[in-house]
Amino acid sequence: MQPNRNGLSGVDLFRRIPTDLTEATSLGAIMSILCLLTMLTLFTTELLSFLTSDLSTQVSLDTVDANQIRINFNVTFLDLHCDFLSVDVLDSLGTNRQNITKNVEKWQIDENGKKRIFSGRNKDVREVKSEDHDMTLEQMHENGVHAVDVTKDNWEGFMGERDNAFVDFYAPWCIWCQRLHPTWEQVREIFYGGE
């Protein structure tokens, strides 16, 4: 029976160290305290991180070789007939422009905004010709400056001479204001002519 017990003890995976070989030391106590403090710090920081809500938003597009992306949108114009709707897509720099009007579904709506009649899709729409807004400000000023600068000093006199006016709050440092400046010059020429 004794040899059998020693044979089984040889496969024991959970061996214990005899208590007479274990000895408590001050270095062991310091290491134990440091380990406990480290575990407590980790537990506390992970718990606080879990309980703290953080809002983050990220938009990313797949880098697919296909040059089409589907965008669904719903725009309601109560006083605009469907024939006058054109949708253009420009990239963020304004360098690439595409007319996507042929892919737009048009519905006529009633006075309550409910769909009434399906007006179809513009499968055979011709390229919509838009105004030429690529003229520089210098080209627009060749026949004179029509859009004038209005300040707080001449505001009353300017508005007193006209029934209505288009006002553009222009910031010289803003790139979008600089790009729209020729458009405002053209608006002035269209509405008021050369006066």
MDAnalysis code that builds the backbone (N, CA, C; Angstrom):
import MDAnalysis as mda
import numpy as np

u = mda.Universe.empty(585, n_residues=195, atom_resindex=np.repeat(np.arange(195), 3), trajectory=True)
u.add_TopologyAttr("name", ["N", "CA", "C"] * 195)
u.add_TopologyAttr("resid", np.arange(1, 196))
u.add_TopologyAttr("resname", ["MET", "GLN", "PRO", "ASN", "ARG", "ASN", "GLY", "LEU", "SER", "GLY", "VAL", "ASP", "LEU", "PHE", "ARG", "ARG", "ILE", "PRO", "THR", "ASP", "LEU", "THR", "GLU", "ALA", "THR", "SER", "LEU", "GLY", "ALA", "ILE", "MET", "SER", "ILE", "LEU", "CYS", "LEU", "LEU", "THR", "MET", "LEU", "THR", "LEU", "PHE", "THR", "THR", "GLU", "LEU", "LEU", "SER", "PHE", "LEU", "THR", "SER", "ASP", "LEU", "SER", "THR", "GLN", "VAL", "SER", "LEU", "ASP", "THR", "VAL", "ASP", "ALA", "ASN", "GLN", "ILE", "ARG", "ILE", "ASN", "PHE", "ASN", "VAL", "THR", "PHE", "LEU", "ASP", "LEU", "HIS", "CYS", "ASP", "PHE", "LEU", "SER", "VAL", "ASP", "VAL", "LEU", "ASP", "SER", "LEU", "GLY", "THR", "ASN", "ARG", "GLN", "ASN", "ILE", "THR", "LYS", "ASN", "VAL", "GLU", "LYS", "TRP", "GLN", "ILE", "ASP", "GLU", "ASN", "GLY", "LYS", "LYS", "ARG", "ILE", "PHE", "SER", "GLY", "ARG", "ASN", "LYS", "ASP", "VAL", "ARG", "GLU", "VAL", "LYS", "SER", "GLU", "ASP", "HIS", "ASP", "MET", "THR", "LEU", "GLU", "GLN", "MET", "HIS", "GLU", "ASN", "GLY", "VAL", "HIS", "ALA", "VAL", "ASP", "VAL", "THR", "LYS", "ASP", "ASN", "TRP", "GLU", "GLY", "PHE", "MET", "GLY", "GLU", "ARG", "ASP", "ASN", "ALA", "PHE", "VAL", "ASP", "PHE", "TYR", "ALA", "PRO", "TRP", "CYS", "ILE", "TRP", "CYS", "GLN", "ARG", "LEU", "HIS", "PRO", "THR", "TRP", "GLU", "GLN", "VAL", "ARG", "GLU", "ILE", "PHE", "TYR", "GLY", "GLY", "GLU"])
u.atoms.positions = np.array([
    [0.811, -1.186, 0.000],
    [0.000, 0.000, 0.000],
    [0.857, 1.253, 0.000],
    [1.945, 1.245, 0.728],
    [2.847, 2.399, 0.809],
    [3.475, 2.726, -0.538],
    [4.017, 1.769, -1.283],
    [4.597, 2.105, -2.577],
    [3.564, 2.676, -3.528],
    [2.341, 2.241, -3.397],
    [1.282, 2.745, -4.260],
    [1.012, 4.222, -4.012],
    [1.041, 4.653, -2.750],
    [0.782, 6.047, -2.383],
    [1.889, 6.946, -2.896],
    [3.134, 6.544, -2.802],
    [4.249, 7.339, -3.320],
    [4.185, 7.450, -4.843],
    [3.718, 6.428, -5.479],
    [3.579, 6.463, -6.935],
    [2.535, 7.480, -7.371],
    [1.427, 7.569, -6.619],
    [0.385, 8.552, -6.930],
    [0.850, 9.965, -6.615],
    [1.676, 10.120, -5.604],
    [2.171, 11.453, -5.244],
    [3.061, 12.024, -6.322],
    [3.644, 11.193, -7.125],
    [4.520, 11.668, -8.197],
    [3.767, 12.405, -9.299],
    [2.462, 12.132, -9.454],
    [1.670, 12.819, -10.474],
    [0.853, 13.959, -9.902],
    [1.077, 14.332, -8.676],
    [0.335, 15.431, -8.035],
    [0.747, 16.768, -8.657],
    [-0.208, 17.439, -9.274],
    [0.070, 18.735, -9.893],
    [-0.045, 19.894, -8.903],
    [-0.615, 19.649, -7.747],
    [-0.828, 20.705, -6.769],
    [-0.013, 20.420, -5.519],
    [1.273, 20.434, -5.641],
    [2.155, 20.150, -4.507],
    [2.202, 21.344, -3.584],
    [2.386, 21.074, -2.310],
    [2.486, 22.134, -1.321],
    [3.880, 22.167, -0.730],
    [4.294, 23.410, -0.439],
    [5.584, 23.573, 0.223],
    [5.361, 23.346, 1.715],
    [6.225, 22.594, 2.314],
    [6.072, 22.384, 3.761],
    [6.171, 23.708, 4.521],
    [5.405, 23.851, 5.560],
    [5.352, 25.108, 6.309],
    [6.674, 25.457, 6.966],
    [7.522, 24.488, 7.253],
    [8.806, 24.817, 7.862],
    [9.776, 25.456, 6.871],
    [9.475, 25.408, 5.539],
    [10.320, 26.058, 4.540],
    [9.858, 27.484, 4.220],
    [8.659, 27.856, 4.630],
    [8.154, 29.212, 4.353],
    [8.525, 30.118, 5.499],
    [8.944, 31.337, 5.154],
    [9.368, 32.283, 6.185],
    [8.942, 33.676, 5.741],
    [8.324, 34.441, 6.601],
    [7.898, 35.808, 6.295],
    [9.078, 36.746, 6.461],
    [9.284, 37.620, 5.425],
    [10.372, 38.592, 5.493],
    [9.805, 39.981, 5.249],
    [10.561, 41.013, 5.611],
    [10.101, 42.389, 5.401],
    [10.097, 42.738, 3.907],
    [11.038, 42.200, 3.149],
    [11.047, 42.435, 1.701],
    [9.806, 41.827, 1.052],
    [9.428, 40.639, 1.495],
    [8.213, 40.001, 0.978],
    [6.976, 40.806, 1.327],
    [6.953, 41.393, 2.540],
    [5.803, 42.208, 2.952],
    [5.709, 43.467, 2.096],
    [6.863, 44.109, 1.820],
    [6.868, 45.319, 0.980],
    [6.389, 44.979, -0.429],
    [6.872, 43.866, -0.987],
    [6.447, 43.446, -2.323],
    [4.951, 43.154, -2.350],
    [4.448, 42.526, -1.297],
    [3.018, 42.213, -1.237],
    [2.185, 43.488, -1.184],
    [2.619, 44.467, -0.376],
    [1.887, 45.739, -0.268],
    [1.913, 46.482, -1.607],
    [3.078, 46.500, -2.271],
    [3.169, 47.155, -3.586],
    [2.259, 46.481, -4.611],
    [2.210, 45.168, -4.592],
    [1.323, 44.446, -5.516],
    [-0.136, 44.767, -5.232],
    [-0.509, 44.793, -3.950],
    [-1.892, 45.121, -3.593],
    [-2.247, 46.549, -4.007],
    [-1.337, 47.513, -3.784],
    [-1.594, 48.897, -4.192],
    [-1.722, 49.015, -5.713],
    [-0.870, 48.293, -6.428],
    [-0.944, 48.314, -7.894],
    [-2.273, 47.744, -8.380],
    [-2.688, 46.625, -7.807],
    [-3.967, 46.025, -8.204],
    [-5.135, 46.933, -7.846],
    [-5.084, 47.580, -6.679],
    [-6.151, 48.494, -6.273],
    [-6.209, 49.704, -7.206],
    [-5.045, 50.240, -7.583],
    [-5.002, 51.374, -8.516],
    [-5.572, 50.983, -9.874],
    [-5.163, 49.834, -10.388],
    [-5.682, 49.365, -11.672],
    [-7.185, 49.150, -11.630],
    [-7.669, 48.534, -10.558],
    [-9.107, 48.295, -10.423],
    [-9.872, 49.612, -10.382],
    [-9.368, 50.586, -9.603],
    [-10.051, 51.882, -9.478],
    [-10.068, 52.635, -10.806],
    [-8.935, 52.701, -11.486],
    [-8.893, 53.442, -12.752],
    [-9.741, 52.771, -13.826],
    [-9.737, 51.452, -13.882],
    [-10.575, 50.758, -14.860],
    [-12.054, 50.962, -14.553],
    [-12.422, 50.954, -13.276],
    [-13.820, 51.177, -12.898],
    [-14.252, 52.595, -13.254],
    [-13.404, 53.587, -12.961],
    [-13.736, 54.972, -13.315],
    [-13.819, 55.148, -14.827],
    [-12.938, 54.510, -15.550],
    [-12.980, 54.586, -17.014],
    [-14.246, 53.938, -17.559],
    [-14.685, 52.866, -16.954],
    [-15.906, 52.195, -17.386],
    [-17.137, 53.037, -17.080],
    [-17.153, 53.691, -15.925],
    [-18.323, 54.477, -15.520],
    [-18.388, 55.841, -16.185],
    [-17.276, 56.343, -16.704],
    [-17.264, 57.647, -17.365],
    [-17.714, 57.472, -18.809],
    [-18.762, 58.220, -19.186],
    [-19.237, 58.129, -20.572],
    [-18.455, 59.100, -21.440],
    [-18.136, 58.652, -22.628],
    [-17.369, 59.465, -23.562],
    [-18.026, 59.349, -24.927],
    [-18.335, 60.494, -25.531],
    [-18.992, 60.510, -26.829],
    [-17.966, 60.777, -27.909],
    [-17.899, 59.895, -28.861],
    [-16.989, 60.112, -29.986],
    [-17.709, 59.711, -31.266],
    [-17.473, 60.479, -32.317],
    [-18.107, 60.237, -33.606],
    [-17.023, 60.119, -34.655],
    [-17.177, 59.161, -35.528],
    [-16.198, 58.969, -36.587],
    [-16.935, 58.556, -37.845],
    [-16.658, 59.249, -38.915],
    [-17.232, 58.911, -40.211],
    [-16.093, 58.520, -41.130],
    [-16.198, 57.370, -41.716],
    [-15.152, 56.939, -42.639],
    [-15.805, 56.233, -43.813],
    [-15.259, 56.474, -44.970],
    [-15.750, 55.833, -46.180],
    [-14.787, 54.738, -46.593],
    [-15.347, 53.685, -47.143],
    [-14.492, 52.620, -47.658],
    [-13.712, 53.134, -48.854],
    [-12.503, 52.707, -48.951],
    [-11.698, 53.082, -50.113],
    [-11.912, 52.044, -51.205],
    [-13.108, 52.090, -51.773],
    [-13.470, 51.162, -52.838],
    [-13.136, 51.822, -54.167],
    [-12.764, 51.024, -55.148],
    [-12.422, 51.569, -56.457],
    [-13.636, 52.127, -57.185],
    [-14.832, 51.683, -56.828],
    [-16.038, 52.191, -57.486],
    [-16.210, 53.667, -57.135],
    [-16.614, 54.457, -58.122],
    [-16.719, 55.894, -57.885],
    [-18.138, 56.325, -57.563],
    [-19.000, 55.411, -57.141],
    [-20.361, 55.771, -56.782],
    [-20.591, 55.513, -55.308],
    [-21.315, 56.400, -54.695],
    [-21.728, 56.237, -53.307],
    [-23.197, 56.620, -53.236],
    [-23.989, 55.825, -52.546],
    [-25.425, 56.074, -52.465],
    [-25.707, 56.963, -51.261],
    [-26.403, 58.060, -51.521],
    [-26.799, 58.984, -50.462],
    [-28.301, 59.184, -50.578],
    [-29.031, 58.883, -49.529],
    [-30.475, 59.092, -49.522],
    [-30.783, 60.401, -48.821],
    [-31.612, 61.228, -49.450],
    [-32.021, 62.473, -48.822],
    [-33.459, 62.764, -49.198],
    [-34.119, 63.535, -48.369],
    [-35.510, 63.903, -48.593],
    [-35.610, 65.406, -48.423],
    [-35.886, 66.097, -49.505],
    [-36.011, 67.550, -49.481],
    [-37.400, 67.894, -49.981],
    [-38.127, 68.706, -49.231],
    [-39.484, 69.078, -49.604],
    [-39.526, 70.555, -49.948],
    [-39.953, 70.865, -51.176],
    [-40.155, 72.244, -51.615],
    [-41.649, 72.423, -51.844],
    [-42.315, 73.189, -51.003],
    [-43.760, 73.336, -51.125],
    [-44.153, 74.216, -52.302],
    [-43.334, 75.178, -52.678],
    [-43.704, 76.115, -53.734],
    [-42.829, 75.998, -54.968],
    [-42.169, 74.880, -55.158],
    [-41.278, 74.711, -56.305],
    [-41.713, 73.492, -57.097],
    [-41.930, 73.684, -58.390],
    [-42.331, 72.569, -59.243],
    [-41.146, 71.627, -59.443],
    [-41.442, 70.358, -59.618],
    [-40.393, 69.334, -59.730],
    [-39.445, 69.570, -60.898],
    [-39.937, 70.214, -61.957],
    [-39.094, 70.403, -63.139],
    [-37.894, 71.292, -62.862],
    [-37.959, 72.078, -61.828],
    [-36.893, 73.039, -61.564],
    [-35.858, 72.520, -60.579],
    [-35.966, 71.259, -60.208],
    [-35.038, 70.704, -59.228],
    [-33.822, 70.114, -59.920],
    [-32.664, 70.516, -59.474],
    [-31.406, 69.975, -59.976],
    [-30.502, 69.727, -58.781],
    [-29.819, 68.619, -58.795],
    [-28.934, 68.277, -57.684],
    [-27.518, 68.143, -58.225],
    [-26.620, 68.919, -57.681],
    [-25.211, 68.850, -58.051],
    [-24.414, 68.397, -56.841],
    [-23.389, 67.627, -57.085],
    [-22.510, 67.154, -56.018],
    [-21.130, 67.730, -56.263],
    [-20.583, 68.373, -55.237],
    [-19.233, 68.918, -55.312],
    [-18.405, 68.308, -54.205],
    [-17.133, 68.122, -54.457],
    [-16.268, 67.636, -53.393],
    [-15.948, 68.788, -52.445],
    [-15.273, 68.487, -51.364],
    [-15.061, 69.491, -50.317],
    [-14.242, 70.677, -50.790],
    [-13.431, 70.509, -51.811],
    [-12.631, 71.618, -52.329],
    [-13.333, 72.360, -53.456],
    [-14.450, 71.820, -53.938],
    [-15.173, 72.460, -55.016],
    [-14.550, 72.236, -56.376],
    [-13.670, 71.259, -56.496],
    [-12.971, 71.045, -57.766],
    [-13.644, 69.995, -58.640],
    [-14.392, 69.075, -58.058],
    [-15.040, 68.012, -58.821],
    [-16.543, 68.181, -58.699],
    [-17.220, 68.378, -59.835],
    [-18.652, 68.638, -59.809],
    [-19.364, 67.620, -60.686],
    [-20.469, 67.067, -60.182],
    [-21.250, 66.107, -60.945],
    [-22.720, 66.448, -60.801],
    [-23.448, 66.341, -61.886],
    [-24.888, 66.546, -61.863],
    [-25.541, 65.182, -61.704],
    [-26.271, 64.979, -60.621],
    [-26.894, 63.684, -60.361],
    [-28.405, 63.762, -60.470],
    [-28.923, 64.740, -61.213],
    [-30.361, 64.949, -61.295],
    [-31.081, 63.736, -61.870],
    [-30.456, 62.978, -62.772],
    [-31.136, 61.840, -63.393],
    [-31.408, 60.716, -62.403],
    [-30.770, 60.712, -61.251],
    [-30.993, 59.674, -60.251],
    [-31.931, 60.108, -59.132],
    [-32.565, 61.255, -59.278],
    [-33.430, 61.785, -58.229],
    [-34.877, 61.414, -58.527],
    [-35.562, 60.818, -57.553],
    [-36.990, 60.536, -57.690],
    [-37.761, 61.765, -57.244],
    [-38.763, 62.148, -58.045],
    [-39.529, 63.357, -57.744],
    [-40.987, 62.996, -57.504],
    [-41.540, 63.536, -56.430],
    [-42.944, 63.327, -56.083],
    [-43.610, 64.682, -55.953],
    [-44.832, 64.794, -56.491],
    [-45.628, 65.987, -56.219],
    [-46.339, 65.756, -54.896],
    [-46.417, 66.793, -54.096],
    [-47.053, 66.663, -52.786],
    [-48.237, 67.608, -52.702],
    [-49.152, 67.297, -51.788],
    [-50.304, 68.172, -51.607],
    [-49.977, 69.257, -50.592],
    [-50.986, 70.046, -50.243],
    [-50.750, 71.172, -49.333],
    [-50.373, 70.736, -47.926],
    [-50.606, 69.464, -47.588],
    [-50.242, 68.952, -46.264],
    [-48.872, 68.289, -46.252],
    [-48.201, 68.269, -47.403],
    [-46.876, 67.668, -47.477],
    [-46.894, 66.172, -47.708],
    [-48.056, 65.594, -48.042],
    [-48.170, 64.158, -48.309],
    [-47.911, 63.892, -49.787],
    [-47.312, 62.756, -50.087],
    [-47.035, 62.387, -51.475],
    [-48.354, 62.223, -52.228],
    [-48.422, 62.837, -53.416],
    [-49.639, 62.784, -54.210],
    [-49.414, 62.043, -55.522],
    [-48.479, 62.517, -56.336],
    [-48.236, 61.941, -57.653],
    [-46.735, 61.716, -57.815],
    [-46.399, 60.538, -58.310],
    [-44.997, 60.255, -58.610],
    [-44.657, 60.906, -59.937],
    [-43.704, 61.818, -59.928],
    [-43.332, 62.542, -61.144],
    [-42.208, 61.858, -61.899],
    [-41.754, 60.743, -61.406],
    [-40.763, 59.964, -62.128],
    [-39.334, 60.342, -61.805],
    [-38.457, 59.737, -62.590],
    [-37.030, 60.026, -62.481],
    [-36.584, 60.626, -63.796],
    [-35.635, 61.498, -63.747],
    [-35.137, 62.169, -64.949],
    [-34.076, 61.312, -65.615],
    [-34.496, 60.213, -66.228],
    [-33.526, 59.316, -66.861],
    [-32.827, 59.991, -68.034],
    [-33.590, 60.760, -68.865],
    [-32.977, 61.380, -70.033],
    [-32.811, 62.873, -69.852],
    [-32.454, 63.288, -68.667],
    [-32.254, 64.719, -68.443],
    [-30.954, 65.160, -69.111],
    [-31.015, 66.319, -69.703],
    [-29.800, 66.876, -70.285],
    [-28.994, 67.537, -69.184],
    [-27.752, 67.749, -69.467],
    [-26.874, 68.417, -68.499],
    [-27.447, 69.793, -68.187],
    [-27.665, 70.061, -66.927],
    [-28.221, 71.347, -66.525],
    [-27.148, 72.407, -66.667],
    [-27.479, 73.463, -67.394],
    [-26.513, 74.541, -67.563],
    [-26.685, 75.513, -66.409],
    [-25.654, 75.688, -65.668],
    [-25.701, 76.624, -64.555],
    [-24.952, 77.889, -64.940],
    [-25.140, 78.908, -64.134],
    [-24.463, 80.173, -64.385],
    [-22.954, 79.978, -64.256],
    [-22.218, 80.766, -64.999],
    [-20.759, 80.698, -64.934],
    [-20.287, 81.495, -63.729],
    [-19.959, 80.790, -62.668],
    [-19.493, 81.453, -61.448],
    [-17.983, 81.358, -61.315],
    [-17.329, 80.958, -62.389],
    [-15.887, 80.793, -62.315],
    [-15.123, 82.050, -62.714],
    [-15.851, 83.139, -62.957],
    [-15.173, 84.385, -63.309],
    [-14.527, 84.974, -62.063],
    [-13.387, 85.561, -62.239],
    [-12.716, 86.185, -61.103],
    [-13.353, 87.537, -60.823],
    [-13.058, 88.068, -59.664],
    [-13.603, 89.370, -59.288],
    [-13.084, 90.461, -60.216],
    [-11.857, 90.330, -60.668],
    [-11.289, 91.320, -61.593],
    [-12.041, 91.309, -62.921],
    [-12.418, 90.115, -63.402],
    [-13.198, 90.027, -64.637],
    [-14.581, 90.643, -64.454],
    [-15.166, 90.449, -63.298],
    [-16.487, 91.025, -63.028],
    [-16.413, 92.545, -62.946],
    [-15.294, 93.084, -62.499],
    [-15.155, 94.536, -62.323],
    [-14.718, 95.257, -63.596],
    [-14.560, 94.520, -64.713],
    [-14.138, 95.166, -65.954],
    [-15.152, 96.198, -66.436],
    [-16.428, 95.933, -66.206],
    [-17.448, 96.905, -66.612],
    [-17.928, 97.749, -65.426],
    [-17.138, 97.820, -64.395],
    [-17.455, 98.650, -63.236],
    [-17.801, 97.821, -62.012],
    [-17.666, 98.444, -60.847],
    [-17.996, 97.791, -59.582],
    [-19.460, 98.073, -59.286],
    [-20.258, 97.022, -59.153],
    [-21.691, 97.190, -58.930],
    [-22.077, 96.905, -57.478],
    [-21.480, 95.885, -56.882],
    [-21.760, 95.588, -55.479],
    [-20.879, 96.498, -54.634],
    [-21.505, 97.369, -53.880],
    [-20.749, 98.382, -53.138],
    [-20.615, 97.977, -51.678],
    [-19.572, 98.473, -51.057],
    [-19.369, 98.238, -49.633],
    [-20.248, 99.196, -48.843],
    [-20.958, 98.660, -47.879],
    [-21.816, 99.469, -47.018],
    [-21.274, 99.348, -45.602],
    [-21.081, 100.491, -44.965],
    [-20.598, 100.516, -43.585],
    [-21.698, 101.077, -42.697],
    [-21.441, 101.107, -41.418],
    [-22.456, 101.652, -40.510],
    [-22.654, 103.149, -40.732],
    [-21.653, 103.819, -41.310],
    [-21.775, 105.259, -41.553],
    [-22.703, 105.568, -42.726],
    [-22.674, 104.756, -43.786],
    [-23.511, 105.051, -44.949],
    [-24.713, 104.109, -45.080],
    [-25.015, 103.323, -44.059],
    [-26.124, 102.364, -44.097],
    [-27.473, 103.053, -44.275],
    [-27.752, 104.070, -43.472],
    [-29.058, 104.744, -43.524],
    [-29.297, 105.367, -44.895],
    [-28.300, 106.063, -45.423],
    [-28.445, 106.684, -46.734],
    [-28.604, 105.652, -47.836],
    [-27.867, 104.554, -47.735],
    [-27.946, 103.491, -48.745],
    [-29.329, 102.858, -48.758],
    [-29.860, 102.543, -47.581],
    [-31.173, 101.906, -47.509],
    [-32.293, 102.889, -47.829],
    [-32.072, 104.179, -47.586],
    [-33.085, 105.182, -47.903],
    [-33.290, 105.347, -49.398],
    [-32.291, 105.059, -50.205],
    [-32.382, 105.199, -51.657],
    [-33.034, 103.991, -52.320],
    [-33.192, 102.871, -51.624],
    [-33.680, 101.635, -52.243],
    [-34.855, 101.058, -51.462],
    [-35.713, 100.357, -52.211],
    [-36.821, 99.661, -51.552],
    [-36.345, 98.367, -50.891],
    [-35.413, 97.688, -51.545],
    [-34.863, 96.460, -50.976],
    [-33.408, 96.322, -51.397],
    [-32.697, 95.468, -50.693],
    [-31.272, 95.292, -50.980],
    [-30.842, 93.894, -50.551],
    [-29.911, 93.326, -51.302],
    [-29.265, 92.077, -50.910],
    [-28.019, 92.443, -50.114],
    [-27.904, 91.875, -48.921],
    [-26.778, 92.219, -48.048],
    [-25.940, 90.968, -47.818],
    [-24.656, 91.096, -48.067],
    [-23.700, 90.017, -47.819],
    [-22.767, 90.480, -46.710],
    [-22.779, 89.782, -45.603],
    [-21.874, 90.126, -44.507],
    [-20.522, 89.493, -44.823],
    [-19.653, 90.293, -45.370],
    [-18.391, 89.838, -45.945],
    [-17.272, 89.914, -44.917],
    [-16.531, 88.829, -44.812],
    [-15.335, 88.800, -43.965],
    [-14.142, 88.574, -44.889],
    [-13.236, 89.546, -45.015],
    [-12.144, 89.434, -45.987],
    [-11.228, 88.232, -45.765],
    [-11.156, 87.719, -44.547],
    [-10.270, 86.600, -44.253],
    [-10.916, 85.254, -44.568],
    [-12.232, 85.239, -44.805],
    [-12.969, 83.983, -45.019],
    [-12.870, 83.555, -46.483],
    [-12.398, 82.328, -46.712],
    [-12.234, 81.834, -48.085],
    [-13.568, 81.705, -48.792],
    [-14.643, 81.368, -48.053],
    [-15.960, 81.206, -48.683],
    [-16.529, 82.568, -49.067],
    [-16.277, 83.579, -48.267],
    [-16.712, 84.931, -48.632],
    [-15.976, 85.402, -49.879],
    [-14.703, 85.096, -49.970],
    [-13.925, 85.485, -51.150],
    [-14.436, 84.770, -52.399],
    [-14.818, 83.500, -52.249],
    [-15.329, 82.754, -53.403],
    [-16.715, 83.248, -53.821],
    [-17.503, 83.735, -52.876],
    [-18.850, 84.217, -53.195],
    [-18.867, 85.661, -53.676],
    [-17.781, 86.384, -53.529],
    [-17.760, 87.794, -53.911],
    [-18.136, 88.003, -55.381],
    [-17.598, 87.227, -56.343],
    [-18.035, 87.397, -57.735],
    [-19.518, 87.095, -57.933],
    [-20.055, 86.163, -57.157],
    [-21.476, 85.841, -57.273],
    [-22.332, 87.024, -56.848],
    [-21.946, 87.692, -55.765],
    [-22.705, 88.869, -55.322],
    [-22.602, 89.994, -56.344],
    [-21.457, 90.115, -56.984],
    [-21.298, 91.118, -58.044],
    [-22.240, 90.799, -59.206],
    [-22.355, 89.521, -59.541],
    [-23.245, 89.124, -60.631],
    [-24.710, 89.316, -60.244],
    [-25.065, 89.044, -58.999],
    [-26.438, 89.287, -58.531],
    [-26.784, 90.757, -58.683],
    [-25.873, 91.621, -58.329],
    [-26.104, 93.065, -58.455],
    [-26.324, 93.459, -59.910],
    [-25.532, 92.900, -60.815],
    [-25.697, 93.214, -62.237],
    [-27.022, 92.702, -62.775],
    [-27.444, 91.510, -62.342],
    [-28.697, 90.936, -62.842],
    [-29.899, 91.734, -62.353],
    [-29.933, 92.086, -61.070],
    [-31.112, 92.736, -60.514],
    [-31.169, 94.230, -60.787],
    [-30.038, 94.874, -60.813],
    [-30.057, 96.330, -60.931],
    [-29.403, 96.836, -62.206],
    [-28.901, 95.950, -63.046],
    [-28.286, 96.377, -64.295],
    [-27.038, 97.200, -64.033],
    [-26.789, 98.173, -64.875],
    [-25.577, 98.978, -64.744],
    [-25.759, 100.238, -63.934],
    [-26.903, 100.405, -63.264],
    [-27.128, 101.653, -62.513],
    [-26.241, 101.781, -61.307],
])
